[in-house]
Amino acid sequence: MTDTYRMQGPIIDSLLDTDWYKLTMMQGVHHNYPNASVTWEFRSRNAEDLAPYVDEIRAQIDYLAMLSLSREESHYLSSFAYMTPDFIRFLELFRFNPDYVVVGMDGNDLCIVIDGPWSHSILYEIVILAIVSEIRNRALYPEATVDQALTQLHAKLDTLNRRYSPDELKGFNLADFGTRRRLSQPVQEVIIEALSTHFPGNFVGTSNVDIARRHGLAPMGTMAHEWVMAHQQLGSRLIDSQRAALEAWVQEYRGYLGVALTDTITLDAFLNDFDLYFAKLFDGLRHDSGDPLVFAEKCIRHYEKLGVDPGTKTLIFSDALTFDKAMEIKMALQGRIKTSFGIGTSLTCDVPGVRPLNIVIKMMSCNARPVAKISDEPGKATSRDYNYVNYLKSVFGVSH
């Protein structure tokens, strides 16, 4: 197989080479908050010099301005009942504006700031992360191949099938969430093809819309932290912001895309707002930080306290998962609540000798006022305004 990820030219060649939740949130923003403005900042959790890649990152961001939605892609989006004609028309007219992005160095740290209208800048997050990841991987690991990634996947699948019986693997629902930190786009696509072929009873889809479209797979995803964070500055009282975010989602999607993200201001604060009304309207909850089994136990107890059968709900786990970790969670919760697993980096950037980047882009302000994520894992907190973080904690009774 050819190492096609070394190709020159644009790394991102489709407007849909992004995660599904960016498009679902984009529609919600388009309909509800068309005048909102936001800023995001890039952050690397690796102690690694990314300065050599600044020029190429800028060039790749400039390439994005050439992208537009094709007729086939537009037709694909219209096949989803909850994607509205006016939003699809907006996407047909949409173009990336590189003026919203500033790339440079802040001392020894790569600095990327996205600043612009929310509905016109929302798609930058995933594509910039994928661009940075691929440029860096191409430079540091020129000998890494698609075949190596495929061999690694087959080894993991063989181990999984040896370790667990068919009955134990039944109900192990796996999705690819690996766009943002992938080794390359071709590696992600080959991994998804292999999972579809060799793990068909368990592989349920991918977050990558372009690959899902071209391979007849289900696109996976609902909302991300930015949706809840932005509502801290979208007009409601701060104490009501999580409920406002959930209510806006319910009104936008009317029963579709019913998975809520729980850890923007810690799980405990979320569950305080997640009353019987929301528990009945949402199909499940997504875990993204903290101990997954502690999370699951709290969610199960919360459903039981509300008189909702946990067996009718689904918990989606997506925090730094491997096959083994996912199966441990699945086995521990068997028969108590439904589970599903989104695995990212360990699927799409797993080649011997390759150390994946741990990079994020997080919203920092909405309408020129600070927003923050506290999380259930202190290292995942995001904000540069510590006074605002302390205020947010005090409002929601967060102690850590």
C-alpha atoms as a printed R data frame, in Angstrom:
    type eleno elety resid chain resno       x       y      z
1   ATOM     1    CA   MET     A     1   0.000   0.000  0.000
2   ATOM     2    CA   THR     A     2   1.332   3.467 -0.883
3   ATOM     3    CA   ASP     A     3   2.117   5.992  1.844
4   ATOM     4    CA   THR     A     4  -0.432   8.403  0.425
5   ATOM     5    CA   TYR     A     5  -0.453  10.524  3.569
6   ATOM     6    CA   ARG     A     6   2.843  12.073  2.423
7   ATOM     7    CA   MET     A     7   1.078  13.695 -0.518
8   ATOM     8    CA   GLN     A     8   1.687  17.373 -1.131
9   ATOM     9    CA   GLY     A     9  -1.100  19.911 -1.352
10  ATOM    10    CA   PRO     A    10  -4.170  20.255  0.859
11  ATOM    11    CA   ILE     A    11  -4.489  17.860  3.792
12  ATOM    12    CA   ILE     A    12  -8.220  18.619  4.126
13  ATOM    13    CA   ASP     A    13  -9.962  18.200  0.774
14  ATOM    14    CA   SER     A    14 -13.619  18.052  1.815
15  ATOM    15    CA   LEU     A    15 -15.788  20.370  3.875
16  ATOM    16    CA   LEU     A    16 -17.150  17.199  5.501
17  ATOM    17    CA   ASP     A    17 -13.718  15.989  6.675
18  ATOM    18    CA   THR     A    18 -14.732  16.934 10.200
19  ATOM    19    CA   ASP     A    19 -16.655  15.480 13.122
20  ATOM    20    CA   TRP     A    20 -20.436  15.159 12.949
21  ATOM    21    CA   TYR     A    21 -20.998  17.157 16.126
22  ATOM    22    CA   LYS     A    22 -19.431  20.224 14.529
23  ATOM    23    CA   LEU     A    23 -22.170  20.221 11.894
24  ATOM    24    CA   THR     A    24 -24.982  19.486 14.345
25  ATOM    25    CA   MET     A    25 -23.821  22.293 16.640
26  ATOM    26    CA   MET     A    26 -23.307  24.565 13.616
27  ATOM    27    CA   GLN     A    27 -26.959  24.122 12.680
28  ATOM    28    CA   GLY     A    28 -28.000  24.954 16.243
29  ATOM    29    CA   VAL     A    29 -25.846  28.072 16.182
30  ATOM    30    CA   HIS     A    30 -27.143  29.095 12.747
31  ATOM    31    CA   HIS     A    31 -30.748  28.895 13.932
32  ATOM    32    CA   ASN     A    32 -30.422  30.197 17.480
33  ATOM    33    CA   TYR     A    33 -27.336  32.390 17.807
34  ATOM    34    CA   PRO     A    34 -26.469  33.776 14.358
35  ATOM    35    CA   ASN     A    35 -24.909  36.925 15.838
36  ATOM    36    CA   ALA     A    36 -22.757  35.270 18.506
37  ATOM    37    CA   SER     A    37 -19.006  35.794 18.279
38  ATOM    38    CA   VAL     A    38 -16.436  33.506 19.878
39  ATOM    39    CA   THR     A    39 -12.738  32.891 20.349
40  ATOM    40    CA   TRP     A    40 -10.864  29.602 20.562
41  ATOM    41    CA   GLU     A    41  -7.271  28.857 21.507
42  ATOM    42    CA   PHE     A    42  -5.023  25.939 20.584
43  ATOM    43    CA   ARG     A    43  -3.266  24.091 23.386
44  ATOM    44    CA   SER     A    44  -0.708  21.294 23.270
45  ATOM    45    CA   ARG     A    45  -0.312  19.037 26.280
46  ATOM    46    CA   ASN     A    46   2.972  17.677 24.880
47  ATOM    47    CA   ALA     A    47   6.300  19.270 25.749
48  ATOM    48    CA   GLU     A    48   7.255  19.463 22.087
49  ATOM    49    CA   ASP     A    49   8.592  22.142 19.766
50  ATOM    50    CA   LEU     A    50   6.038  22.770 17.026
51  ATOM    51    CA   ALA     A    51   7.726  25.921 15.713
52  ATOM    52    CA   PRO     A    52   9.149  24.216 12.590
53  ATOM    53    CA   TYR     A    53   5.628  23.642 11.291
54  ATOM    54    CA   VAL     A    54   4.186  27.157 11.598
55  ATOM    55    CA   ASP     A    55   4.551  28.113  7.928
56  ATOM    56    CA   GLU     A    56   3.040  24.887  6.660
57  ATOM    57    CA   ILE     A    57   0.174  25.136  9.157
58  ATOM    58    CA   ARG     A    58  -0.595  28.627  7.843
59  ATOM    59    CA   ALA     A    59  -0.480  27.372  4.258
60  ATOM    60    CA   GLN     A    60  -2.848  24.496  5.023
61  ATOM    61    CA   ILE     A    61  -5.292  26.874  6.717
62  ATOM    62    CA   ASP     A    62  -5.204  29.068  3.605
63  ATOM    63    CA   TYR     A    63  -6.030  26.007  1.474
64  ATOM    64    CA   LEU     A    64  -9.268  25.596  3.455
65  ATOM    65    CA   ALA     A    65 -10.697  28.715  1.807
66  ATOM    66    CA   MET     A    66 -10.987  26.754 -1.460
67  ATOM    67    CA   LEU     A    67 -13.379  24.174 -0.010
68  ATOM    68    CA   SER     A    68 -17.090  24.154 -0.714
69  ATOM    69    CA   LEU     A    69 -19.911  21.677 -0.294
70  ATOM    70    CA   SER     A    70 -20.366  19.495 -3.359
71  ATOM    71    CA   ARG     A    71 -23.748  18.577 -4.798
72  ATOM    72    CA   GLU     A    72 -23.295  14.990 -3.615
73  ATOM    73    CA   GLU     A    73 -22.385  16.138 -0.104
74  ATOM    74    CA   SER     A    74 -25.398  18.444  0.014
75  ATOM    75    CA   HIS     A    75 -27.665  15.595 -1.070
76  ATOM    76    CA   TYR     A    76 -26.137  13.380  1.617
77  ATOM    77    CA   LEU     A    77 -26.858  15.886  4.391
78  ATOM    78    CA   SER     A    78 -30.441  16.264  3.196
79  ATOM    79    CA   SER     A    79 -30.969  12.537  3.851
80  ATOM    80    CA   PHE     A    80 -31.016  13.280  7.596
81  ATOM    81    CA   ALA     A    81 -34.461  14.378  8.713
82  ATOM    82    CA   TYR     A    82 -33.060  16.750 11.321
83  ATOM    83    CA   MET     A    83 -30.754  18.603  8.906
84  ATOM    84    CA   THR     A    84 -32.899  21.485  7.702
85  ATOM    85    CA   PRO     A    85 -32.982  22.814  4.116
86  ATOM    86    CA   ASP     A    86 -32.048  26.349  5.155
87  ATOM    87    CA   PHE     A    87 -28.970  25.130  7.025
88  ATOM    88    CA   ILE     A    88 -27.850  22.974  4.113
89  ATOM    89    CA   ARG     A    89 -28.233  25.998  1.856
90  ATOM    90    CA   PHE     A    90 -26.104  27.980  4.319
91  ATOM    91    CA   LEU     A    91 -23.436  25.253  4.113
92  ATOM    92    CA   GLU     A    92 -23.539  25.387  0.311
93  ATOM    93    CA   LEU     A    93 -22.642  29.069  0.550
94  ATOM    94    CA   PHE     A    94 -20.169  28.651  3.415
95  ATOM    95    CA   ARG     A    95 -16.455  29.278  2.895
96  ATOM    96    CA   PHE     A    96 -13.645  29.174  5.452
97  ATOM    97    CA   ASN     A    97 -12.263  32.653  6.125
98  ATOM    98    CA   PRO     A    98  -8.552  32.440  7.068
99  ATOM    99    CA   ASP     A    99  -8.750  36.000  8.445
100 ATOM   100    CA   TYR     A   100 -10.403  34.502 11.522
101 ATOM   101    CA   VAL     A   101  -7.248  32.508 12.364
102 ATOM   102    CA   VAL     A   102  -3.905  33.767 13.688
103 ATOM   103    CA   VAL     A   103  -0.972  31.329 13.821
104 ATOM   104    CA   GLY     A   104   2.314  32.119 15.545
105 ATOM   105    CA   MET     A   105   4.565  31.321 18.469
106 ATOM   106    CA   ASP     A   106   4.094  32.425 22.072
107 ATOM   107    CA   GLY     A   107   7.585  31.863 23.416
108 ATOM   108    CA   ASN     A   108   8.171  28.152 22.888
109 ATOM   109    CA   ASP     A   109   4.488  27.326 22.397
110 ATOM   110    CA   LEU     A   110   2.554  27.111 19.151
111 ATOM   111    CA   CYS     A   111  -0.185  29.731 19.367
112 ATOM   112    CA   ILE     A   112  -3.341  29.435 17.252
113 ATOM   113    CA   VAL     A   113  -6.258  31.751 17.949
114 ATOM   114    CA   ILE     A   114  -9.608  31.555 16.147
115 ATOM   115    CA   ASP     A   115 -11.760  34.659 16.523
116 ATOM   116    CA   GLY     A   116 -14.935  35.331 14.573
117 ATOM   117    CA   PRO     A   117 -18.687  34.752 14.253
118 ATOM   118    CA   TRP     A   118 -19.546  31.429 15.874
119 ATOM   119    CA   SER     A   119 -21.458  30.088 12.875
120 ATOM   120    CA   HIS     A   120 -18.615  31.000 10.494
121 ATOM   121    CA   SER     A   121 -15.671  29.826 12.614
122 ATOM   122    CA   ILE     A   122 -17.050  26.703 14.293
123 ATOM   123    CA   LEU     A   123 -15.639  24.296 11.696
124 ATOM   124    CA   TYR     A   124 -12.029  25.358 12.232
125 ATOM   125    CA   GLU     A   125 -11.430  23.314 15.394
126 ATOM   126    CA   ILE     A   126 -11.294  19.784 14.013
127 ATOM   127    CA   VAL     A   127  -9.604  20.598 10.714
128 ATOM   128    CA   ILE     A   128  -6.835  22.627 12.354
129 ATOM   129    CA   LEU     A   129  -6.139  19.868 14.868
130 ATOM   130    CA   ALA     A   130  -5.999  17.320 12.040
131 ATOM   131    CA   ILE     A   131  -3.694  19.622 10.039
132 ATOM   132    CA   VAL     A   132  -1.273  20.159 12.935
133 ATOM   133    CA   SER     A   133  -1.249  16.449 13.749
134 ATOM   134    CA   GLU     A   134  -0.588  15.318 10.179
135 ATOM   135    CA   ILE     A   135   2.089  17.928  9.430
136 ATOM   136    CA   ARG     A   136   3.964  17.025 12.601
137 ATOM   137    CA   ASN     A   137   3.591  13.262 12.073
138 ATOM   138    CA   ARG     A   138   4.756  13.536  8.481
139 ATOM   139    CA   ALA     A   139   7.894  15.394  9.615
140 ATOM   140    CA   LEU     A   140   8.797  13.266 12.646
141 ATOM   141    CA   TYR     A   141   7.766   9.828 11.389
142 ATOM   142    CA   PRO     A   142   8.362   9.746  7.623
143 ATOM   143    CA   GLU     A   143   8.737   5.966  7.710
144 ATOM   144    CA   ALA     A   144   5.365   5.349  9.374
145 ATOM   145    CA   THR     A   145   3.035   3.636  6.927
146 ATOM   146    CA   VAL     A   146  -0.614   2.902  6.459
147 ATOM   147    CA   ASP     A   147   0.248  -0.802  6.481
148 ATOM   148    CA   GLN     A   148   1.831  -0.487  9.917
149 ATOM   149    CA   ALA     A   149  -1.328   1.095 11.299
150 ATOM   150    CA   LEU     A   150  -3.405  -1.663  9.732
151 ATOM   151    CA   THR     A   151  -1.148  -4.397 11.132
152 ATOM   152    CA   GLN     A   152  -1.429  -2.859 14.583
153 ATOM   153    CA   LEU     A   153  -5.225  -2.824 14.351
154 ATOM   154    CA   HIS     A   154  -5.404  -6.463 13.280
155 ATOM   155    CA   ALA     A   155  -3.158  -7.444 16.199
156 ATOM   156    CA   LYS     A   156  -5.478  -5.658 18.620
157 ATOM   157    CA   LEU     A   157  -8.563  -7.284 17.095
158 ATOM   158    CA   ASP     A   158  -6.918 -10.715 17.334
159 ATOM   159    CA   THR     A   159  -6.108 -10.103 21.006
160 ATOM   160    CA   LEU     A   160  -9.651  -8.935 21.664
161 ATOM   161    CA   ASN     A   161 -11.123 -12.052 20.056
162 ATOM   162    CA   ARG     A   162  -8.792 -14.322 22.040
163 ATOM   163    CA   ARG     A   163  -9.475 -12.597 25.327
164 ATOM   164    CA   TYR     A   164 -13.258 -12.391 25.063
165 ATOM   165    CA   SER     A   165 -15.882 -14.849 23.902
166 ATOM   166    CA   PRO     A   166 -18.463 -13.994 21.238
167 ATOM   167    CA   ASP     A   167 -21.068 -13.646 23.988
168 ATOM   168    CA   GLU     A   168 -18.876 -11.198 25.894
169 ATOM   169    CA   LEU     A   169 -18.221  -9.165 22.749
170 ATOM   170    CA   LYS     A   170 -21.929  -9.025 21.985
171 ATOM   171    CA   GLY     A   171 -23.158  -5.512 22.661
172 ATOM   172    CA   PHE     A   172 -19.675  -4.005 22.510
173 ATOM   173    CA   ASN     A   173 -20.569  -0.995 20.380
174 ATOM   174    CA   LEU     A   174 -17.517   0.751 18.978
175 ATOM   175    CA   ALA     A   175 -17.252   3.989 16.993
176 ATOM   176    CA   ASP     A   176 -14.246   5.797 15.542
177 ATOM   177    CA   PHE     A   177 -13.672   9.233 17.109
178 ATOM   178    CA   GLY     A   178 -10.162   9.702 15.735
179 ATOM   179    CA   THR     A   179 -10.236  12.604 13.274
180 ATOM   180    CA   ARG     A   180  -8.511  15.281 15.336
181 ATOM   181    CA   ARG     A   181  -5.325  13.420 16.329
182 ATOM   182    CA   ARG     A   182  -5.018  10.959 13.483
183 ATOM   183    CA   LEU     A   183  -1.709   9.978 11.947
184 ATOM   184    CA   SER     A   184  -3.238  11.008  8.629
185 ATOM   185    CA   GLN     A   185  -6.518  11.008  6.743
186 ATOM   186    CA   PRO     A   186  -5.638   7.863  4.725
187 ATOM   187    CA   VAL     A   187  -4.749   6.020  7.934
188 ATOM   188    CA   GLN     A   188  -8.101   6.920  9.492
189 ATOM   189    CA   GLU     A   189  -9.956   5.782  6.383
190 ATOM   190    CA   VAL     A   190  -8.121   2.449  6.177
191 ATOM   191    CA   ILE     A   191  -8.737   1.780  9.878
192 ATOM   192    CA   ILE     A   192 -12.448   2.459  9.411
193 ATOM   193    CA   GLU     A   193 -12.581   0.207  6.343
194 ATOM   194    CA   ALA     A   194 -10.904  -2.597  8.313
195 ATOM   195    CA   LEU     A   195 -13.245  -2.225 11.276
196 ATOM   196    CA   SER     A   196 -16.255  -2.303  8.968
197 ATOM   197    CA   THR     A   197 -14.974  -5.507  7.366
198 ATOM   198    CA   HIS     A   198 -13.454  -7.369 10.308
199 ATOM   199    CA   PHE     A   199 -15.534  -6.133 13.264
200 ATOM   200    CA   PRO     A   200 -18.939  -5.618 11.611
201 ATOM   201    CA   GLY     A   201 -21.145  -6.721 14.483
202 ATOM   202    CA   ASN     A   202 -19.530  -4.224 16.814
203 ATOM   203    CA   PHE     A   203 -18.401  -1.281 14.698
204 ATOM   204    CA   VAL     A   204 -21.298   1.195 14.610
205 ATOM   205    CA   GLY     A   205 -19.856   4.178 12.746
206 ATOM   206    CA   THR     A   206 -17.444   7.088 12.713
207 ATOM   207    CA   SER     A   207 -17.471  10.711 13.780
208 ATOM   208    CA   ASN     A   208 -15.865  11.648 10.441
209 ATOM   209    CA   VAL     A   209 -18.649  12.823  8.141
210 ATOM   210    CA   ASP     A   210 -16.738  12.533  4.870
211 ATOM   211    CA   ILE     A   211 -15.656   8.950  5.495
212 ATOM   212    CA   ALA     A   212 -19.108   8.008  6.789
213 ATOM   213    CA   ARG     A   213 -20.696   9.380  3.624
214 ATOM   214    CA   ARG     A   214 -18.361   7.630  1.220
215 ATOM   215    CA   HIS     A   215 -18.523   4.264  3.002
216 ATOM   216    CA   GLY     A   216 -22.218   4.137  3.884
217 ATOM   217    CA   LEU     A   217 -21.596   4.337  7.647
218 ATOM   218    CA   ALA     A   218 -23.486   6.136 10.380
219 ATOM   219    CA   PRO     A   219 -21.990   9.523 11.350
220 ATOM   220    CA   MET     A   220 -21.640   9.643 15.132
221 ATOM   221    CA   GLY     A   221 -21.891  12.592 17.507
222 ATOM   222    CA   THR     A   222 -24.193  15.170 19.041
223 ATOM   223    CA   MET     A   223 -22.784  18.084 21.064
224 ATOM   224    CA   ALA     A   224 -19.376  19.126 22.435
225 ATOM   225    CA   HIS     A   225 -18.244  21.250 25.376
226 ATOM   226    CA   GLU     A   226 -18.424  24.456 23.347
227 ATOM   227    CA   TRP     A   227 -22.228  24.213 23.145
228 ATOM   228    CA   VAL     A   228 -22.587  24.216 26.925
229 ATOM   229    CA   MET     A   229 -19.721  26.669 27.496
230 ATOM   230    CA   ALA     A   230 -21.109  29.290 25.121
231 ATOM   231    CA   HIS     A   231 -24.417  29.310 26.974
232 ATOM   232    CA   GLN     A   232 -22.582  30.791 29.946
233 ATOM   233    CA   GLN     A   233 -22.666  34.060 27.967
234 ATOM   234    CA   LEU     A   234 -25.758  33.755 25.780
235 ATOM   235    CA   GLY     A   235 -28.264  35.599 27.934
236 ATOM   236    CA   SER     A   236 -29.411  33.285 30.715
237 ATOM   237    CA   ARG     A   237 -28.294  33.563 34.325
238 ATOM   238    CA   LEU     A   238 -25.051  31.671 34.806
239 ATOM   239    CA   ILE     A   239 -26.693  29.223 37.211
240 ATOM   240    CA   ASP     A   240 -29.238  28.425 34.462
241 ATOM   241    CA   SER     A   241 -26.714  28.096 31.611
242 ATOM   242    CA   GLN     A   242 -26.538  24.282 31.489
243 ATOM   243    CA   ARG     A   243 -30.322  23.978 31.492
244 ATOM   244    CA   ALA     A   244 -30.476  26.638 28.772
245 ATOM   245    CA   ALA     A   245 -27.992  24.673 26.655
246 ATOM   246    CA   LEU     A   246 -29.935  21.431 27.056
247 ATOM   247    CA   GLU     A   247 -33.273  23.146 26.355
248 ATOM   248    CA   ALA     A   248 -31.933  24.830 23.215
249 ATOM   249    CA   TRP     A   249 -30.707  21.423 21.995
250 ATOM   250    CA   VAL     A   250 -34.072  19.790 22.662
251 ATOM   251    CA   GLN     A   251 -35.905  22.544 20.792
252 ATOM   252    CA   GLU     A   252 -33.493  22.348 17.840
253 ATOM   253    CA   TYR     A   253 -33.545  18.569 17.379
254 ATOM   254    CA   ARG     A   254 -36.954  17.531 18.762
255 ATOM   255    CA   GLY     A   255 -35.907  14.059 19.894
256 ATOM   256    CA   TYR     A   256 -33.025  13.449 17.498
257 ATOM   257    CA   LEU     A   257 -29.379  13.428 18.620
258 ATOM   258    CA   GLY     A   258 -30.334  12.733 22.213
259 ATOM   259    CA   VAL     A   259 -26.959  12.360 23.936
260 ATOM   260    CA   ALA     A   260 -25.854  15.054 26.386
261 ATOM   261    CA   LEU     A   261 -22.263  15.829 27.385
262 ATOM   262    CA   THR     A   262 -21.874  15.864 31.160
263 ATOM   263    CA   ASP     A   263 -18.555  17.307 32.328
264 ATOM   264    CA   THR     A   264 -18.412  20.964 31.284
265 ATOM   265    CA   ILE     A   265 -18.885  22.058 34.922
266 ATOM   266    CA   THR     A   266 -18.360  18.607 36.519
267 ATOM   267    CA   LEU     A   267 -20.758  15.679 36.505
268 ATOM   268    CA   ASP     A   268 -22.254  16.572 39.895
269 ATOM   269    CA   ALA     A   269 -23.186  20.065 38.700
270 ATOM   270    CA   PHE     A   270 -24.615  18.586 35.501
271 ATOM   271    CA   LEU     A   271 -26.777  16.036 37.315
272 ATOM   272    CA   ASN     A   272 -28.169  18.799 39.544
273 ATOM   273    CA   ASP     A   273 -29.578  20.344 36.350
274 ATOM   274    CA   PHE     A   274 -30.472  17.080 34.620
275 ATOM   275    CA   ASP     A   275 -33.944  16.661 36.066
276 ATOM   276    CA   LEU     A   276 -36.747  14.270 35.119
277 ATOM   277    CA   TYR     A   277 -37.703  16.432 32.141
278 ATOM   278    CA   PHE     A   278 -34.264  16.142 30.553
279 ATOM   279    CA   ALA     A   279 -33.760  12.534 31.706
280 ATOM   280    CA   LYS     A   280 -36.837  11.540 29.717
281 ATOM   281    CA   LEU     A   281 -35.959  13.641 26.661
282 ATOM   282    CA   PHE     A   282 -32.321  12.570 26.254
283 ATOM   283    CA   ASP     A   283 -31.429   9.005 25.280
284 ATOM   284    CA   GLY     A   284 -28.130   8.990 27.144
285 ATOM   285    CA   LEU     A   285 -25.060  10.732 28.497
286 ATOM   286    CA   ARG     A   286 -21.443  11.015 27.350
287 ATOM   287    CA   HIS     A   287 -18.412  10.610 29.596
288 ATOM   288    CA   ASP     A   288 -15.257  12.564 28.743
289 ATOM   289    CA   SER     A   289 -13.271  12.951 31.964
290 ATOM   290    CA   GLY     A   290 -12.774  11.414 35.389
291 ATOM   291    CA   ASP     A   291 -13.156   7.792 36.475
292 ATOM   292    CA   PRO     A   292 -15.566   6.127 34.014
293 ATOM   293    CA   LEU     A   293 -17.036   3.708 36.533
294 ATOM   294    CA   VAL     A   294 -17.576   6.424 39.142
295 ATOM   295    CA   PHE     A   295 -19.325   8.373 36.388
296 ATOM   296    CA   ALA     A   296 -21.477   5.369 35.489
297 ATOM   297    CA   GLU     A   297 -22.496   4.664 39.072
298 ATOM   298    CA   LYS     A   298 -23.534   8.289 39.608
299 ATOM   299    CA   CYS     A   299 -25.560   8.301 36.394
300 ATOM   300    CA   ILE     A   300 -27.288   5.015 37.215
301 ATOM   301    CA   ARG     A   301 -28.176   6.208 40.725
302 ATOM   302    CA   HIS     A   302 -29.451   9.491 39.295
303 ATOM   303    CA   TYR     A   303 -31.744   7.742 36.832
304 ATOM   304    CA   GLU     A   304 -33.011   5.448 39.587
305 ATOM   305    CA   LYS     A   305 -33.657   8.418 41.892
306 ATOM   306    CA   LEU     A   306 -35.739  10.012 39.132
307 ATOM   307    CA   GLY     A   307 -37.707   6.803 38.590
308 ATOM   308    CA   VAL     A   308 -36.167   6.215 35.142
309 ATOM   309    CA   ASP     A   309 -35.049   2.680 34.277
310 ATOM   310    CA   PRO     A   310 -31.284   2.935 33.571
311 ATOM   311    CA   GLY     A   311 -31.609  -0.063 31.260
312 ATOM   312    CA   THR     A   312 -33.448   2.160 28.784
313 ATOM   313    CA   LYS     A   313 -30.561   4.662 28.609
314 ATOM   314    CA   THR     A   314 -27.071   4.622 27.100
315 ATOM   315    CA   LEU     A   315 -23.744   5.836 28.442
316 ATOM   316    CA   ILE     A   316 -21.184   6.778 25.788
317 ATOM   317    CA   PHE     A   317 -17.520   6.675 26.847
318 ATOM   318    CA   SER     A   318 -14.887   8.604 24.899
319 ATOM   319    CA   ASP     A   319 -12.003   9.508 27.211
320 ATOM   320    CA   ALA     A   320  -8.621   8.148 26.026
321 ATOM   321    CA   LEU     A   321 -10.044   4.684 25.437
322 ATOM   322    CA   THR     A   322  -8.368   1.494 24.253
323 ATOM   323    CA   PHE     A   323 -10.106  -1.775 23.400
324 ATOM   324    CA   ASP     A   324  -9.132  -3.260 26.769
325 ATOM   325    CA   LYS     A   325 -10.299  -0.247 28.773
326 ATOM   326    CA   ALA     A   326 -13.579  -0.116 26.861
327 ATOM   327    CA   MET     A   327 -14.238  -3.824 27.410
328 ATOM   328    CA   GLU     A   328 -13.510  -3.495 31.137
329 ATOM   329    CA   ILE     A   329 -16.144  -0.759 31.355
330 ATOM   330    CA   LYS     A   330 -18.600  -2.737 29.246
331 ATOM   331    CA   MET     A   331 -18.224  -5.883 31.372
332 ATOM   332    CA   ALA     A   332 -18.542  -3.945 34.649
333 ATOM   333    CA   LEU     A   333 -21.830  -2.367 33.558
334 ATOM   334    CA   GLN     A   334 -23.301  -5.369 31.746
335 ATOM   335    CA   GLY     A   335 -27.042  -5.684 32.356
336 ATOM   336    CA   ARG     A   336 -27.313  -2.397 34.253
337 ATOM   337    CA   ILE     A   337 -27.216   0.236 31.506
338 ATOM   338    CA   LYS     A   338 -26.451   0.249 27.779
339 ATOM   339    CA   THR     A   339 -22.966   1.315 26.748
340 ATOM   340    CA   SER     A   340 -21.191   2.542 23.635
341 ATOM   341    CA   PHE     A   341 -17.567   3.549 23.076
342 ATOM   342    CA   GLY     A   342 -15.877   6.182 20.958
343 ATOM   343    CA   ILE     A   343 -12.186   5.413 20.474
344 ATOM   344    CA   GLY     A   344  -9.925   7.994 18.886
345 ATOM   345    CA   THR     A   345  -6.161   8.245 19.041
346 ATOM   346    CA   SER     A   346  -5.527   4.589 19.830
347 ATOM   347    CA   LEU     A   347  -7.296   3.694 16.583
348 ATOM   348    CA   THR     A   348  -6.084   6.348 14.153
349 ATOM   349    CA   CYS     A   349  -2.594   7.124 15.465
350 ATOM   350    CA   ASP     A   350  -1.327   3.763 16.688
351 ATOM   351    CA   VAL     A   351   1.895   2.825 14.920
352 ATOM   352    CA   PRO     A   352   4.955   1.408 16.719
353 ATOM   353    CA   GLY     A   353   7.368   4.202 17.564
354 ATOM   354    CA   VAL     A   354   4.861   7.008 16.953
355 ATOM   355    CA   ARG     A   355   3.979   9.242 19.913
356 ATOM   356    CA   PRO     A   356   0.660  10.955 19.168
357 ATOM   357    CA   LEU     A   357   0.180  14.624 19.874
358 ATOM   358    CA   ASN     A   358  -2.171  15.495 22.719
359 ATOM   359    CA   ILE     A   359  -3.678  18.709 21.374
360 ATOM   360    CA   VAL     A   360  -6.965  20.546 21.823
361 ATOM   361    CA   ILE     A   361  -8.689  23.714 20.704
362 ATOM   362    CA   LYS     A   362 -11.097  25.104 23.297
363 ATOM   363    CA   MET     A   363 -13.498  28.022 23.354
364 ATOM   364    CA   MET     A   364 -12.239  30.868 25.547
365 ATOM   365    CA   SER     A   365 -14.886  33.550 25.122
366 ATOM   366    CA   CYS     A   366 -18.354  34.123 23.757
367 ATOM   367    CA   ASN     A   367 -19.599  37.591 22.902
368 ATOM   368    CA   ALA     A   368 -16.334  39.027 24.276
369 ATOM   369    CA   ARG     A   369 -16.915  37.548 27.735
370 ATOM   370    CA   PRO     A   370 -15.063  34.582 29.267
371 ATOM   371    CA   VAL     A   371 -16.343  31.026 29.248
372 ATOM   372    CA   ALA     A   372 -14.783  28.020 30.959
373 ATOM   373    CA   LYS     A   373 -14.786  24.267 31.228
374 ATOM   374    CA   ILE     A   374 -14.013  22.839 34.661
375 ATOM   375    CA   SER     A   375 -14.311  19.100 33.926
376 ATOM   376    CA   ASP     A   376 -14.068  16.103 36.262
377 ATOM   377    CA   GLU     A   377 -10.329  15.951 35.689
378 ATOM   378    CA   PRO     A   378  -8.474  19.097 36.810
379 ATOM   379    CA   GLY     A   379  -5.875  18.809 34.046
380 ATOM   380    CA   LYS     A   380  -8.631  19.215 31.439
381 ATOM   381    CA   ALA     A   381  -9.852  22.569 32.757
382 ATOM   382    CA   THR     A   382  -9.733  25.357 30.176
383 ATOM   383    CA   SER     A   383  -9.730  29.121 30.732
384 ATOM   384    CA   ARG     A   384  -7.178  31.877 31.060
385 ATOM   385    CA   ASP     A   385  -9.455  33.933 33.290
386 ATOM   386    CA   TYR     A   386  -8.969  32.431 36.748
387 ATOM   387    CA   ASN     A   387 -11.273  34.960 38.387
388 ATOM   388    CA   TYR     A   388 -14.061  33.798 36.088
389 ATOM   389    CA   VAL     A   389 -13.261  30.131 36.803
390 ATOM   390    CA   ASN     A   390 -13.473  30.787 40.543
391 ATOM   391    CA   TYR     A   391 -16.769  32.611 40.052
392 ATOM   392    CA   LEU     A   392 -18.125  29.743 37.957
393 ATOM   393    CA   LYS     A   393 -17.089  27.263 40.646
394 ATOM   394    CA   SER     A   394 -18.749  29.313 43.355
395 ATOM   395    CA   VAL     A   395 -22.013  29.589 41.410
396 ATOM   396    CA   PHE     A   396 -22.179  25.815 40.810
397 ATOM   397    CA   GLY     A   397 -20.727  24.752 44.151
398 ATOM   398    CA   VAL     A   398 -17.622  23.109 42.690
399 ATOM   399    CA   SER     A   399 -14.891  22.581 45.271
400 ATOM   400    CA   HIS     A   400 -11.862  21.418 43.257
